[in-house]
Amino acid sequence: MNLQDIKLAIIGLGYVGLPLAVEFGKQRAVVGFDINQKRIDELTSGHDYTLETEPEELQAAIHLRFSTQLDSLRTGSFVTWAQARSAPSAPPTMCRTT
């Protein structure tokens, strides 16, 4: 598998997941997943009420698409849950899909 062909899916578009998805989305295909449809609608329209990203950053992430649909995660080669953890020693979760 070529590194450029890897598609990522970031689950959770809060203050950790959104900036991560945006930065990856500037370079490669990535699905930003969240269960909150209102959040997805807001981000799709180019606004982030949490102010973690500027509208220009969202616009620059040309390979990023947002979704609340679980089926959209099947397109990812790697899926990661991006969430803040209360225990600093807890590792991030990542899994590889086929």
C-alpha positions as CSV (number, residue, x, y, z in Angstrom):
1,M,0.0,0.0,0.0
2,N,1.3,3.4,-1.0
3,L,1.4,6.0,1.7
4,Q,-0.4,8.5,-0.5
5,D,-3.3,6.0,-1.1
6,I,-4.1,5.6,2.6
7,K,-7.5,7.0,3.6
8,L,-8.0,8.1,7.1
9,A,-11.2,8.4,9.2
10,I,-11.1,10.5,12.3
11,I,-13.9,9.8,14.8
12,G,-14.9,12.7,17.0
13,L,-14.6,16.2,15.7
14,G,-14.0,18.1,18.9
15,Y,-10.9,20.1,19.9
16,V,-8.7,17.1,19.3
17,G,-10.2,15.5,16.2
18,L,-11.2,18.5,14.1
19,P,-7.7,20.1,13.9
20,L,-6.2,16.6,13.2
21,A,-8.8,15.9,10.4
22,V,-8.2,19.4,8.9
23,E,-4.5,19.0,8.7
24,F,-4.6,15.6,7.2
25,G,-7.4,16.7,4.9
26,K,-5.0,19.3,3.3
27,Q,-2.8,16.5,2.1
28,R,-4.9,13.3,1.7
29,A,-8.4,11.8,1.8
30,V,-9.9,11.8,5.2
31,V,-13.4,11.3,6.6
32,G,-14.2,13.4,9.7
33,F,-16.9,11.5,11.6
34,D,-19.1,12.7,14.4
35,I,-22.5,11.6,15.7
36,N,-23.8,15.2,15.9
37,Q,-25.5,16.1,12.6
38,K,-25.7,19.7,13.7
39,R,-21.9,19.7,14.1
40,I,-21.4,18.1,10.7
41,D,-23.8,20.6,9.0
42,E,-21.9,23.5,10.6
43,L,-18.5,22.2,9.5
44,T,-19.7,21.4,6.0
45,S,-20.8,25.0,5.7
46,G,-17.3,26.2,6.7
47,H,-17.9,27.2,10.3
48,D,-16.6,25.9,13.6
49,Y,-18.3,27.3,16.7
50,T,-15.6,25.9,18.9
51,L,-13.1,28.1,17.2
52,E,-10.5,25.3,16.9
53,T,-10.1,26.0,13.2
54,E,-10.5,29.1,11.1
55,P,-12.8,29.1,8.1
56,E,-9.8,29.4,5.8
57,E,-8.3,26.2,7.3
58,L,-11.6,24.3,6.7
59,Q,-11.6,25.5,3.1
60,A,-8.0,24.5,2.6
61,A,-8.7,20.9,3.7
62,I,-9.9,20.0,0.2
63,H,-9.6,16.2,0.8
64,L,-11.7,16.3,4.0
65,R,-15.4,15.2,4.0
66,F,-17.6,15.1,7.0
67,S,-20.2,12.4,7.9
68,T,-22.5,11.0,10.5
69,Q,-22.9,7.8,8.6
70,L,-21.2,4.7,9.9
71,D,-20.8,3.4,6.4
72,S,-18.5,6.3,5.6
73,L,-15.9,4.7,8.0
74,R,-15.6,1.7,5.8
75,T,-13.6,3.7,3.3
76,G,-10.8,4.3,5.7
77,S,-7.6,2.4,5.7
78,F,-7.0,3.5,9.2
79,V,-9.5,4.8,11.7
80,T,-8.7,6.7,14.8
81,W,-10.8,7.9,17.7
82,A,-9.7,11.4,18.5
83,Q,-10.9,12.3,21.9
84,A,-9.6,14.0,25.0
85,R,-8.8,11.5,27.8
86,S,-9.1,12.2,31.4
87,A,-6.2,9.8,32.1
88,P,-3.0,11.1,30.5
89,S,-1.5,7.6,30.3
90,A,-4.4,6.3,28.2
91,P,-3.1,5.6,24.7
92,P,-5.0,6.8,21.6
93,T,-7.0,4.2,19.9
94,M,-6.3,3.3,16.3
95,C,-7.3,0.4,14.2
96,R,-6.6,-0.8,10.7
97,T,-9.5,-1.7,8.5
98,T,-9.5,-3.8,5.3
